[in-house]
Amino acid sequence: MEAKEYDNSGRQIKFIRGCTTVAAGEACINRGIDNITLCYKTCGTDGCNVASYASLCSISVLIPVLLTILFVLIRR
């Protein structure tokens, strides 16, 4: 998933990349109170969410797996 926030002049002020479990799609929502527009895009195609570094989502999956393996090895 990619999410971008824009101020009322259309300038991008925030970019977020992460994982999601919802169906693919895209939309923009104006928050109204502070005139910030949030646009998001989810996708399931190759190259849609490619980064040159490990995402937080992949790290959050990798750490518990490694800890589980370590725990199993220690208990033997």
GIHUTA-V118229 format. One line per field, one symbol per residue. ss: DSSP state (h for helix, s for strand, l for the rest). phi: phi as a letter, one per 30 degrees, with the letter a starting at -180 (. if undefined). psi: psi as a letter, one per 30 degrees, with the letter a starting at -180 (. if undefined). Layout:
ss = ???
phi = ???
psi = ???
//
This chain:
ss = lssssslllllsssssslllllllssssssllllllsssssslllllllllllllhhhhhhhhhhhhhhhhhhhhl
phi = .bbbcbddciddcabbbacbcdddlaabbcdidchccccbbcabcdidbdbcbddddddddddddddddddddddd
psi = kkkkkkafggkkfkkkkallgllklllkkkfeeghkkkklkklglkfehklglkleeeefeeeeeeeeeeeeeef.
//
